[in-house]
Amino acid sequence: MRLLDHIAQSRVPLLVRRAGALWRLPSACDFAADISRCPLRYVLTDELLRLCVELAYSEGDKLAGCLDLVRFPAEQLWIEWSDPVKSTEITRLVPQYTRQADSPNLRSGVLIAARPGSARAFRACRLHTFWMSRADPANPVVAAVETHIDLDRGVTCQPVEAFLDGGMVAVREPEDACVDAVLQYAGFRLHPAWQRYCGSAVRGPERAGVISACLGGVTFDVPIILALLLLLELKAGLRQLPVQRARLNAKRMHLHKPPLLEHIEVACPVLPMAGSPAGAHTADTPVREAPRFHHVRGHLVRRADAVFWRRPHWRGHLRLGCVRSRTVELRPPAFTPAETAAGGPGTAG
């Protein structure tokens, strides 16, 4: 079962007893109705997820330079992916920003509630993050942190020390200009129920560790989500396969099992990731490399409203593999002057 189905079928509240008091904290069951009513649910293939990580942490023109093209495609949106694939890919690209590559979670997902920004387009949102753990996949966990994104004005934040007091805080990465530029549009705060609990339970020296653990679990999903939305907005050849559950659900209902949710599986067949080049040496067949043979990370190049994605590729001597075309042009959908007057492409009424 997908993470979205586990959330939709969740009925167990999260109750914590501490010092004689019983606290009810947010759990998956509190979002079951929202997931079931969500009009647009995406499940990413592993290939597309790897591409989104590459785009999020690419070289060349940064993702932040293309955020004016990004829109949220619906007022409510669900996005789900494989957590081990994401963790492994980020570890490969930016190991200093991630947890262990051996992720304790099977799947992750975000429930996005968007709101209109400038030109009536959905350019701001609040999102909640969910995980399905290896140890207990039937009981998904919802993050204590709410993520807020505003692609027009950014988010007004307080010092990080205010996080446990309910303040909206920012995360900055001065050593990585790419990540830092994107995170300027995001803010993070505790869910009010968690804030009340932490105000009672977390004291003194524990505060810094709790803040780090809470923010570290959600912060670096933001660039990946925005990279996906950029691809969707640019109509980048993403293959969207609706997964219909009518026949399967008829059988499940006959067996008195809850129905599964329909969703869209999103793949990326036209932007393959780089593999090992033909003729490259392996550990079993050592061959001296040509001096300039190396792997080049994928990177973005923007020219006005055209965005070019230079796929990861190998560069070097032809004996070690011939590099074919590796540039894909991504353009916003065509629009008419009338649409321009109404606010440009990608606007929503």
C-alpha positions as CSV (number, residue, x, y, z in Angstrom):
1,M,0.0,0.0,0.0
2,R,1.0,3.6,-0.7
3,L,1.6,6.0,2.2
4,L,-1.5,8.0,1.1
5,D,-3.7,4.9,1.6
6,H,-2.2,4.3,5.1
7,I,-3.0,7.9,6.0
8,A,-6.5,7.7,4.6
9,Q,-7.3,4.6,6.6
10,S,-5.7,5.8,9.8
11,R,-8.0,6.0,12.8
12,V,-5.7,6.0,15.8
13,P,-5.0,9.3,17.6
14,L,-1.6,10.1,19.1
15,L,-1.9,10.3,22.9
16,V,1.1,11.0,25.1
17,R,0.9,10.9,28.9
18,R,3.5,13.1,30.7
19,A,3.6,14.0,34.4
20,G,0.0,13.0,34.9
21,A,-1.3,15.0,31.9
22,L,-2.6,13.4,28.7
23,W,-1.7,15.2,25.5
24,R,-3.3,14.6,22.2
25,L,-0.8,15.4,19.4
26,P,-1.4,15.5,15.6
27,S,-1.4,12.1,14.0
28,A,-2.2,10.7,10.5
29,C,-5.9,10.2,11.5
30,D,-6.3,14.0,11.7
31,F,-5.5,14.3,8.0
32,A,-7.4,11.2,6.7
33,A,-10.3,13.2,5.4
34,D,-8.0,15.8,3.7
35,I,-6.1,13.0,1.9
36,S,-9.4,11.4,0.8
37,R,-10.8,14.7,-0.5
38,C,-7.5,15.9,-2.2
39,P,-8.3,16.4,-5.9
40,L,-4.7,15.8,-7.1
41,R,-2.4,13.1,-5.8
42,Y,1.1,12.4,-7.3
43,V,3.3,9.4,-6.7
44,L,6.8,9.9,-8.1
45,T,8.8,7.1,-9.8
46,D,12.3,6.6,-8.5
47,E,13.7,7.9,-11.8
48,L,11.8,11.2,-11.6
49,L,12.7,11.6,-7.9
50,R,16.4,11.3,-8.7
51,L,16.0,13.9,-11.4
52,C,14.2,16.3,-9.0
53,V,17.1,15.9,-6.5
54,E,19.6,16.6,-9.3
55,L,17.6,19.7,-10.3
56,A,17.3,20.9,-6.7
57,Y,21.0,20.7,-6.1
58,S,22.2,21.4,-9.6
59,E,25.1,23.5,-10.7
60,G,25.0,26.3,-13.3
61,D,21.9,28.5,-13.1
62,K,20.3,27.8,-9.8
63,L,16.8,26.6,-9.1
64,A,16.1,29.9,-7.3
65,G,16.6,31.7,-10.6
66,C,13.6,29.8,-12.1
67,L,11.1,30.1,-9.2
68,D,9.2,32.8,-11.0
69,L,8.0,30.1,-13.3
70,V,6.7,27.8,-10.5
71,R,3.0,27.4,-9.7
72,F,1.2,25.0,-7.4
73,P,-1.1,23.1,-9.8
74,A,-4.1,22.8,-7.4
75,E,-5.4,24.3,-4.2
76,Q,-4.8,20.9,-2.5
77,L,-2.0,18.6,-3.6
78,W,-0.4,15.4,-2.4
79,I,3.2,14.3,-3.4
80,E,4.7,11.0,-2.4
81,W,8.1,9.4,-3.0
82,S,10.5,6.7,-1.9
83,D,12.5,7.9,1.1
84,P,15.5,5.6,0.7
85,V,16.0,6.8,-2.9
86,K,15.8,10.4,-1.9
87,S,18.2,9.9,1.0
88,T,20.7,8.0,-1.1
89,E,20.7,10.6,-3.9
90,I,21.1,13.6,-1.6
91,T,23.9,11.7,0.2
92,R,25.6,11.3,-3.1
93,L,25.3,15.0,-4.0
94,V,25.4,16.9,-0.7
95,P,26.4,14.5,2.1
96,Q,26.8,17.3,4.6
97,Y,23.1,18.1,4.5
98,T,21.5,14.7,5.0
99,R,20.9,11.9,7.5
100,Q,22.2,8.4,6.9
101,A,21.6,7.0,3.4
102,D,20.0,4.0,5.1
103,S,16.8,5.7,5.8
104,P,14.6,4.4,8.6
105,N,11.5,5.3,6.5
106,L,10.0,3.5,3.5
107,R,8.1,6.4,2.0
108,S,7.6,10.1,2.5
109,G,4.9,12.5,1.4
110,V,3.6,16.1,1.7
111,L,0.1,17.4,1.8
112,I,0.1,20.9,0.3
113,A,-2.6,23.5,0.9
114,A,-2.0,26.3,-1.6
115,R,-3.3,29.8,-1.7
116,P,-3.3,32.5,-4.4
117,G,-0.4,34.9,-4.7
118,S,0.2,37.6,-7.3
119,A,-1.7,37.4,-10.6
120,R,-4.2,35.0,-8.9
121,A,-1.8,32.1,-9.3
122,F,-1.1,29.6,-6.5
123,R,2.3,30.8,-5.4
124,A,2.1,30.2,-1.6
125,C,1.3,27.2,0.5
126,R,1.4,25.4,3.9
127,L,2.5,21.8,3.8
128,H,2.6,18.9,6.2
129,T,5.2,16.1,5.9
130,F,4.4,12.4,6.6
131,W,6.6,9.3,6.8
132,M,5.9,5.6,6.6
133,S,8.5,3.8,8.8
134,R,10.1,0.4,8.2
135,A,9.4,-0.6,11.8
136,D,5.6,0.2,11.7
137,P,4.4,0.9,8.1
138,A,0.7,0.6,9.0
139,N,1.0,3.6,11.3
140,P,2.3,6.7,9.4
141,V,3.8,9.6,11.3
142,V,3.2,13.3,10.7
143,A,6.0,15.8,11.3
144,A,5.6,18.2,14.1
145,V,6.7,21.0,11.8
146,E,4.5,23.0,9.4
147,T,6.4,24.3,6.3
148,H,5.3,27.6,4.8
149,I,6.4,28.7,1.3
150,D,5.7,32.0,-0.4
151,L,7.3,32.4,-3.8
152,D,6.3,36.0,-4.2
153,R,7.2,37.7,-0.9
154,G,9.2,35.1,1.0
155,V,8.4,34.3,4.6
156,T,8.9,36.7,7.6
157,C,10.8,34.8,10.2
158,Q,12.1,35.1,13.8
159,P,15.4,33.9,15.3
160,V,15.6,30.1,15.4
161,E,15.5,30.2,19.2
162,A,11.8,31.2,18.9
163,F,10.9,27.9,17.2
164,L,9.7,26.1,20.4
165,D,7.7,29.1,21.4
166,G,5.6,28.9,18.2
167,G,7.6,31.4,16.1
168,M,8.1,31.1,12.4
169,V,11.8,30.5,11.8
170,A,14.1,30.2,8.8
171,V,16.9,27.8,7.9
172,R,19.9,29.2,6.2
173,E,22.9,27.4,4.5
174,P,25.6,30.1,3.9
175,E,28.0,27.5,2.7
176,D,25.7,26.5,-0.2
177,A,24.3,29.4,-2.1
178,C,22.0,27.2,-4.2
179,V,20.1,25.8,-1.2
180,D,20.2,29.1,0.7
181,A,18.6,31.0,-2.1
182,V,15.7,28.6,-2.3
183,L,15.2,28.4,1.5
184,Q,14.7,32.2,1.6
185,Y,11.2,31.5,0.4
186,A,10.4,29.0,3.2
187,G,9.6,29.2,6.9
188,F,9.0,26.5,9.5
189,R,7.0,26.5,12.7
190,L,5.7,23.9,15.2
191,H,2.1,22.8,14.9
192,P,0.3,24.6,17.8
193,A,-0.5,21.3,19.6
194,W,3.2,20.3,19.5
195,Q,4.2,23.8,20.6
196,R,2.1,23.5,23.7
197,Y,3.5,20.1,24.5
198,C,7.1,21.1,23.9
199,G,6.6,24.3,26.0
200,S,5.8,21.9,28.9
201,A,8.2,19.0,28.2
202,V,11.4,20.5,26.7
203,R,13.7,22.4,29.0
204,G,17.1,24.1,29.0
205,P,19.8,22.2,27.2
206,E,17.3,19.9,25.4
207,R,15.9,22.7,23.3
208,A,18.7,23.0,20.8
209,G,18.6,19.2,20.1
210,V,14.9,19.2,19.7
211,I,15.0,22.2,17.3
212,S,17.7,20.5,15.2
213,A,15.8,17.2,15.0
214,C,12.5,18.9,14.0
215,L,13.9,21.1,11.3
216,G,16.3,18.5,9.9
217,G,13.5,16.2,9.0
218,V,11.7,18.6,6.6
219,T,14.0,21.4,5.5
220,F,15.7,19.8,2.5
221,D,12.5,18.5,1.0
222,V,11.7,22.1,0.0
223,P,14.1,22.3,-3.0
224,I,13.0,18.9,-4.3
225,I,9.3,19.8,-4.2
226,L,10.0,23.1,-6.0
227,A,12.0,21.3,-8.6
228,L,9.1,18.9,-9.3
229,L,6.7,21.8,-9.6
230,L,9.1,23.5,-12.1
231,L,9.0,20.4,-14.3
232,L,5.2,20.2,-14.1
233,E,4.8,23.9,-15.0
234,L,7.2,23.6,-18.0
235,K,5.4,20.6,-19.4
236,A,8.7,18.8,-19.5
237,G,7.4,15.6,-21.0
238,L,6.5,14.0,-17.7
239,R,4.5,10.9,-18.2
240,Q,1.4,10.9,-15.9
241,L,-0.3,7.6,-15.6
242,P,-3.7,7.7,-13.7
243,V,-3.9,4.7,-11.4
244,Q,-7.6,3.7,-11.2
245,R,-8.7,1.6,-8.3
246,A,-12.4,0.9,-9.2
247,R,-12.0,-2.9,-10.0
248,L,-9.6,-3.5,-7.1
249,N,-11.8,-1.6,-4.7
250,A,-14.9,-3.6,-5.7
251,K,-13.1,-6.7,-4.6
252,R,-11.8,-5.1,-1.5
253,M,-15.3,-3.9,-0.5
254,H,-16.6,-7.5,-1.1
255,L,-13.9,-8.6,1.4
256,H,-14.9,-5.8,3.8
257,K,-11.6,-4.0,3.3
258,P,-11.3,-0.2,3.0
259,P,-10.9,1.1,-0.6
260,L,-7.6,2.4,-1.9
261,L,-7.2,5.9,-3.3
262,E,-6.8,6.8,-6.9
263,H,-3.7,8.8,-7.8
264,I,-1.3,9.7,-10.6
265,E,2.0,8.0,-11.1
266,V,4.5,10.6,-12.5
267,A,7.5,9.3,-14.5
268,C,10.1,11.1,-16.6
269,P,11.0,9.0,-19.6
270,V,12.7,11.7,-21.6
271,L,15.3,12.8,-19.1
272,P,17.3,9.6,-18.3
273,M,19.9,9.8,-15.6
274,A,23.5,9.1,-16.6
275,G,24.7,5.6,-16.3
276,S,28.2,4.1,-16.7
277,P,29.7,4.8,-20.1
278,A,30.4,2.0,-22.5
279,G,34.0,0.8,-22.1
280,A,34.6,2.5,-18.8
281,H,36.8,0.5,-16.5
282,T,35.5,-1.4,-13.4
283,A,37.2,-2.6,-10.3
284,D,37.8,-6.0,-12.0
285,T,39.3,-4.5,-15.2
286,P,41.5,-1.6,-14.3
287,V,42.3,0.6,-17.2
288,R,44.1,3.9,-17.1
289,E,41.7,6.7,-17.5
290,A,42.1,9.5,-20.1
291,P,43.3,12.7,-18.3
292,R,40.0,14.5,-18.8
293,F,37.5,11.7,-18.3
294,H,35.0,12.6,-15.6
295,H,31.4,12.7,-14.7
296,V,29.5,16.0,-15.0
297,R,26.6,16.7,-12.7
298,G,23.3,17.8,-14.2
299,H,22.7,21.6,-14.1
300,L,20.2,24.2,-15.2
301,V,20.8,27.0,-17.7
302,R,18.1,29.7,-18.1
303,R,17.7,32.0,-21.1
304,A,14.7,34.3,-20.6
305,D,11.6,32.0,-20.3
306,A,13.5,29.0,-21.7
307,V,15.1,26.6,-19.2
308,F,17.7,24.1,-20.3
309,W,18.5,21.0,-18.3
310,R,21.9,19.6,-18.9
311,R,21.6,16.0,-18.0
312,P,24.3,14.2,-16.0
313,H,26.9,12.8,-18.4
314,W,30.4,11.5,-18.9
315,R,33.0,13.7,-20.5
316,G,36.4,12.4,-21.7
317,H,38.1,10.3,-24.3
318,L,35.8,8.7,-26.9
319,R,37.3,5.3,-26.2
320,L,35.6,5.4,-22.8
321,G,32.1,6.1,-24.2
322,C,30.5,8.4,-26.7
323,V,28.3,11.1,-25.2
324,R,25.1,11.7,-27.2
325,S,22.9,14.8,-27.0
326,R,22.4,15.8,-23.4
327,T,20.5,19.1,-23.5
328,V,16.7,19.2,-23.1
329,E,14.9,22.5,-23.5
330,L,12.0,23.2,-21.2
331,R,9.6,25.9,-22.2
332,P,6.5,27.3,-20.5
333,P,3.3,26.4,-22.4
334,A,2.4,28.8,-25.2
335,F,0.1,31.7,-24.3
336,T,-1.7,34.4,-26.1
337,P,-1.5,38.2,-25.6
338,A,-5.0,38.0,-23.9
339,E,-3.5,35.7,-21.3
340,T,-0.6,38.0,-20.8
341,A,-3.0,40.8,-20.0
342,A,-4.7,38.5,-17.5
343,G,-1.5,37.8,-15.6
344,G,0.6,35.6,-17.9
345,P,0.8,31.8,-18.3
346,G,0.1,29.5,-15.4
347,T,-2.4,31.8,-13.7
348,A,-5.5,30.3,-12.0
349,G,-8.9,31.8,-11.5
